[in-house]
Amino acid sequence: MKEINPIVLALNDIDARYIVKPKRVKRIKTIKYALVAAAACLTLSSAVVAVAAPPTGFDFRVITPPDTKGVNVNEEWQFSYNITDRKNLNILTKDELLEMGAEVGDEDSIYSACFEEALPSDILKPFNAEPITLGNDNFIEQPCKIFVTSLGYYDGQCDWLDFDYQLTHKKSGLVLRFSCIVSIDDFDPIVAHEADETVDKEILPLNDGSMCLLLEQHMEDGCSHSKADFTYDGIIYRISSMSHSMNMEQMKEVLADLGVL
């Protein structure tokens, strides 16, 4: 990608920061920082995204991460993503999104859609997106709020799309939030996690040769909150529990039921 001033993007409640260097420089508007966080509360009328305060153990400061591509924790490199471009991804037009019942942002350079109550499979299939969650009998899908977003939307094209939705893990009953980021054209992020002494970290090898970062935050009330960050079959995934306490071993069960361990 060509060198320009970076766009810094914080995606989902995993508290990760992205630096993306778009290639179509002349069409970039003056958006220096856009934040997408835990609540994923899109202010779609202006394509500005509200940021929810993260738990204490996961610092949400926008920082300048190291230059190493891939996943970093407290500015220490952990591993690189194994990303595969999906040229066959169908980027729906904003008119098509409206016909499907989405609320659509009116900022020309940002692709943003919110479905208030929809089944994830009903939204993902028209995009021709095929994350590992689709058709997996270990997870239950119910109507939920779904976000489809991307910074950088040029002439009806995006370099990547982020699909954000909920599924229930059948075995544990935990409601999980999934973010699936699909690269279309050379999406190559730097991801920066910050964690304090209340957070445990573990790196797991997955069965496709990729690596997975697990973070578990221990709360004062005895609860735990766990998050996973990994690529599998070329797609970036982030998983976290919605409202229940979840420890790292439960997250490993989720990963096993996804078929990645």
CORLIN-V53021 format. One line per field, one symbol per residue. ss: DSSP state (H for helix, E for strand, L for the rest). phi: phi as a letter, one per 30 degrees, with the letter a starting at -180 (. if undefined). burial: + if it has 16 or more other C-alpha atoms within 10 Angstrom, else -. A space follows every 10 residues. Layout:
ss=???
phi=???
burial=???
This chain:
ss=LLLLLLEEEE EHHHLEEEEE LLLLHHHLLL LLEEELLLLL LEELLLLEEL LLLLLLLLLL LLLLLLLLLE EEELLEEEEL LLLLLLLLLL LLLHHHHHHL LLEELLLLLE EEEEEEEELH HHHHHHLLLL LLLLLLLLEE LLLEEEEEEE ELEELLEELE EEEEEEEEEL LLLLEEEEEE EEELLLLLLE EEELLLLLEE EEEEELLLLL EEEEEEEELL LLLEEEEEEE EELLEEEEEE ELLLLLLHHH HHHHHHHHLL L
phi=.ddbddccbc ciddhccccc cdcdddcddd ccbbcbbedh ddcddbhccd cdddeedcdc ddccdddddj cbbhicdcac dccbdcdddc dddddddddd jdccdcdecb cbbbcdbade dddddddidb ddddidddbc cbeadbcbba djbbhibbda bccbacbcdd dciddcccbc ccdcbidbdc cbcbbcddcc bbccdcdcjd cbccbbcccd djdbbcbbba cbhicdbbba ddbcdbcddd ddddddddic c
burial=------++++ ++++++++++ +++------- ---+++++-+ -+-+--++++ ++----++++ -+--++-+++ +++-+-++++ ++++++--+- +--+--+--- -++++---++ +++++--+++ +-++----++ +-++---+++ +-+-++++++ +++----+++ +++++++++- ---+++++++ ++++-+++++ +++++---+- -----+---+ ++++++++-- ---+++++++ ++-+++++++ ++---+++-- ++-++-++-+ -
